[in-house]
């Protein structure tokens, strides 16, 4: 079942990160509503929804929400493995 507040969103250009570490996939992005987003989706994209979101997918599993940046200046090393954060330039500011 899809989440009605997340159907019409996409990663904001220049904010998408993806990588794998020890067989686990990680992704990070700032999401924005598409042109056909509903009002509920636009509201969900405000406040914490407008921050960088971190997702994780262990082997043979679905993507799961890991964390969001409450302080984008802090980088991403606390949210993903340090080696991957280093490759991502510590998820530099949006």
Secondary structure, DSSP 8 states (H G I E B T S, - for coil): ---TTSTTEEE-TT--EEEEETTEEEEEE-EEE-TT--HHHHHHTSGGGGS-EEEEE-TTS--EEEEE-SSGGG-STTTS-HHHHHHTTTT---
